[in-house]
Amino acid sequence: MDLDKARECLNTQKGKKPSEIGEAVDLLFQEFRSYKKIAEQVELSPERISVFHRIYKLPKGIRWQVDNRKILIGHAMQISRLPENDQWMLAFVVIEEKINAKDTRKIVNEALNSEKDLTGVLNSVAGIDSDSIKALLLPLSFEERFQITCSAWGKEMSWADFSLNSIREATRVDIKQIADELTKIVKKINLDNS
């Protein structure tokens, strides 16, 4: 996206995802360093531009939920005020517990202004016990659950720990190992070409 396309994106937002609008804002912000200067060139207020920029700075997975309208822009703006780990937790709770934007603002304000961690704030402000949220009610058949359980017990683990470890292992990227493998491939190609 170039500057002209970014301006066009902000002037014709219909059908655009919040992350697309945020990307356009980010590009323009890198160029002009001011929401006010961007607003002079497009049909958005500096405040609205700031909101899209904050949303764009959220982790990719949270932006995905905003783009899919599982998290509304009002929620996302509040979530963006928190440190990243708390952003993930609050985004998750917003979706699972269907918290409204007003309560989300209360939770964020309390989290930022108190000594409590976010789980404590969720409990005191919204009456949400984080242990009671059941996120991974996966639609697995008996056979699938049985296979996971057998594999987990074979490793002397609960199925939940086994599943989490499996997911971590599957998504872990070892940059050094990849670099070593690429070096081996280059050496082999060089030897073959000699």
C-alpha positions in Angstrom: 0.0 0.0 0.0 1.4 3.4 -0.9 0.3 6.8 0.5 -2.3 7.5 -2.1 -3.9 4.1 -1.5 -3.8 4.7 2.2 -5.6 8.0 1.8 -8.2 6.4 -0.5 -8.7 3.6 2.1 -9.5 6.2 4.8 -11.8 8.1 2.5 -13.7 5.0 1.3 -14.0 2.8 4.4 -17.1 1.0 3.4 -16.4 -2.7 3.1 -12.9 -2.3 4.6 -11.8 -4.3 7.7 -10.6 -2.3 10.7 -7.1 -3.8 10.3 -7.0 -2.5 6.7 -8.0 0.9 7.8 -5.4 0.7 10.7 -2.7 -0.3 8.2 -3.5 2.7 6.1 -3.4 4.9 9.2 -0.1 3.4 10.3 1.5 4.1 6.8 0.3 7.7 6.9 1.4 8.1 10.5 4.9 7.0 9.6 5.0 9.7 6.9 3.3 12.6 8.8 3.8 11.7 12.5 0.5 13.4 13.5 -3.1 12.4 13.5 -4.1 16.0 12.9 -2.0 16.2 9.7 -3.5 12.9 8.5 -7.0 14.2 9.3 -6.3 17.3 7.1 -6.0 14.9 4.1 -8.8 12.5 4.7 -12.4 12.5 5.9 -11.8 11.3 9.5 -11.2 13.1 12.7 -7.9 12.8 14.5 -9.6 11.0 17.3 -11.1 8.3 14.9 -7.7 8.0 13.2 -6.1 7.4 16.6 -8.6 4.6 17.4 -7.9 2.8 14.1 -4.1 3.1 14.8 -4.5 1.7 18.3 -6.5 -1.2 17.0 -3.8 -1.8 14.3 -1.2 -2.1 17.0 -3.1 -4.9 18.8 -1.7 -8.4 18.3 -2.6 -10.0 15.0 -4.9 -12.6 16.5 -6.9 -10.0 18.3 -7.1 -7.8 15.2 -8.5 -10.9 13.4 -11.3 -11.1 16.0 -12.0 -7.4 15.4 -12.1 -7.9 11.6 -14.5 -10.8 12.2 -16.7 -8.6 14.4 -16.3 -11.0 17.4 -14.7 -7.9 19.2 -16.3 -4.6 18.4 -14.2 -1.4 17.9 -15.3 0.1 21.2 -14.0 -3.1 23.0 -10.8 -3.1 20.9 -10.0 0.5 21.8 -10.3 -0.3 25.5 -8.3 -3.6 25.1 -5.5 -1.6 23.3 -4.9 0.4 26.5 -3.6 -2.7 28.4 -0.2 -4.5 28.3 -0.1 -7.3 25.7 -0.7 -10.3 28.0 -3.7 -8.5 29.5 -4.9 -7.6 26.0 -5.1 -11.3 25.1 -6.9 -12.2 28.3 -9.5 -9.4 28.1 -10.1 -10.1 24.4 -10.8 -13.7 25.2 -13.1 -12.7 28.1 -15.0 -10.2 26.0 -15.8 -12.9 23.4 -16.5 -15.7 25.9 -18.5 -13.7 28.4 -20.2 -11.2 26.0 -19.1 -8.1 28.0 -20.4 -4.8 26.7 -18.1 -1.9 25.9 -19.1 0.1 28.9 -18.1 -2.7 31.3 -14.9 -3.3 29.3 -14.0 0.4 29.9 -14.6 0.0 33.6 -12.5 -3.2 33.7 -9.6 -1.5 31.9 -9.7 1.6 34.0 -9.7 -0.5 37.2 -6.8 -2.6 35.9 -4.8 0.4 35.0 -5.5 2.3 38.3 -5.3 -0.5 40.9 -2.8 -2.9 42.2 -4.9 -6.0 41.2 -4.0 -8.1 38.3 -6.5 -8.5 35.5 -8.1 -11.7 36.8 -8.7 -9.9 40.2 -10.2 -6.9 38.4 -12.5 -9.2 36.3 -13.7 -10.8 39.4 -14.3 -7.6 41.4 -15.7 -5.4 38.6 -17.6 -7.9 36.5 -18.0 -10.9 38.8 -16.1 -13.1 36.4 -14.1 -15.9 37.8 -11.5 -16.7 35.2 -11.5 -20.4 36.2 -15.1 -20.7 35.3 -14.6 -19.7 31.7 -14.7 -22.8 29.5 -13.1 -21.8 26.2 -12.0 -25.1 24.8 -15.2 -26.9 24.6 -14.0 -28.5 21.4 -16.5 -30.4 19.2 -14.6 -33.6 19.3 -16.1 -37.0 18.8 -15.7 -39.7 21.4 -13.1 -41.4 19.2 -11.0 -38.2 18.9 -11.2 -37.6 22.7 -10.3 -41.2 23.3 -7.2 -41.0 21.1 -6.0 -37.8 22.7 -6.5 -39.3 26.2 -4.7 -42.5 25.3 -1.7 -40.5 23.9 -1.7 -38.3 27.0 -1.8 -41.2 29.4 1.0 -42.8 27.5 3.1 -39.8 28.4 1.7 -39.8 32.0 -0.1 -36.4 31.4 -3.6 -35.1 31.6 -5.2 -34.6 28.2 -5.3 -30.8 28.8 -1.5 -30.7 29.5 -0.8 -33.0 26.6 -2.9 -31.0 24.2 -1.3 -27.7 25.3 2.2 -29.1 25.0 1.4 -30.5 21.6 0.1 -27.2 20.4 3.2 -25.4 21.8 5.5 -27.9 20.1 3.6 -27.6 16.8 3.8 -23.8 16.8 7.3 -23.3 18.1 9.7 -22.0 15.6 13.4 -22.6 16.2 15.2 -20.0 14.1 18.6 -21.5 14.8 17.5 -24.9 13.6 16.1 -23.4 10.4 19.3 -21.4 9.8 21.4 -24.6 10.3 19.2 -26.5 7.9 19.5 -23.8 5.3 23.2 -23.7 5.7 23.4 -27.5 5.2 21.3 -27.1 2.0 23.5 -24.3 0.6 26.7 -26.3 1.4 25.2 -29.4 -0.4 24.2 -27.3 -3.4 27.7 -25.8 -3.5 29.3 -29.3 -3.3 26.9 -30.6 -6.1 27.8 -27.6 -8.3 31.6 -28.1 -7.8 
